[in-house]
Amino acid sequence: MQDNRIAQAQVYTDLQGLNALKTEARHDKQAALRQVAKQFESLFLAEMLKSMRKAGDVLSEGNYMNSQQSKFYRDMFDKQLSVTLAGNQGTGLADVMVRQLSQQIPGMQPDGQPLAAHRASLADYRRSAIPVSPQLPEQLNRVRALEAPSSVATDTAAQAAAPEAVAGDAPTLPARFDSPEQFVQTLLPLARRAAGDSGIDPQVMVAQAALETGWGKHMIEGEGGQPSHNLFGIKADARWAGGSVAITTTEYRNGLPLKEQADFRAYGSYEDSFRDYVDFLQSNPRYRDVLAAADQPREFARRLQQAGYATDPAYGQKIHSILGRSALMTATGGETPPEREE
């Protein structure tokens, strides 16, 4: 519901309505943008009327009706007229500004509609239970072992059962994966945490990572074999301030595969790679249409290809094909990402 004080902005002498736009912008950016655009259009109309009056003043020299008092009230009338005209149909300038500036509002499409991943309030967030990690039972056993009475026998048993936990080291994830099942079971929980409220389906993220890494068997590594944990083949361009590794990669130029040397981003963990992937899409305007289809896996993959994420002409189709693989079906209980009905 619109603040009543905003309606008062239709009177040019009341500045309280303009101040209310700051509050409105926190709740409804699109409505606040339209009000600001109308105010700007009224300023434009006021300047236009002012110029027209100046042209008419040349012909009214010597007229006893052309006094300072009449000019004062005439200016008041013109200012209110400009606000009223802009608040109604106007000249169309406000509509043009809304279409242009809507593209710069986070979470909004160019036509002013919210993106599929946009969350305007708490009611828009998912209310399903947080998926339980397959590693939870093992972690619980380690915690119970640490809470046991401190004795030589107990300590020895705890060290034998969970040496990593006793030593204080986090579980080490493999640098390469032996099977698609291991790849999915290890990385799907990380994808779910990284997806957050972005709207991107974690299964689609894992499928794309499987395509980029050959199910984890062809990981990007440095010259010394150090892992980069780069699951999505994101290159280290000028915007990247972290570490990188240089490898020879295949790029498609004019439909032909060519070998090229390129620098790729290096991460401290696979979870960092998932989080950077989400941030990479959200912070790049070229992927705005991709995120608008975040709840449509097939369309998401197709738009990802169209946006130029990869040079492989069959990139989107390959991602969708991987979504039907048995490894993903088994890890998710036989469920595939649902397509939204249009």
Protein Blocks (a to p, Z undefined) as FASTA:
>chain_A
ZZfklmmmmpmklmklmmmmmmmmmmmmmlmmmmmmmmmmmmmmmmmmmmmmmmmmmmmg
oiaklcfklmmmmmmmmmmmmmmmmmmnonolmmmmmmmmmmmpghiafkopacfkbcfb
fklpcfbdcdddfklmmmmmmmmmmmpccdfklmmmmmmmmmmlmnopacdddfbdfbfk
lmmmmmmmmmmmmnmmnopafklmmmmmmmmnonopaccddfkopafkianopacdfklc
bdcddddddddeehiacdddddddddfbfklmmmmmmmmmmmpmklmmmmmmmmmmklmm
mmmmmnopamcfklmmmmmmmmmpmklmmmnnopacddddZZ
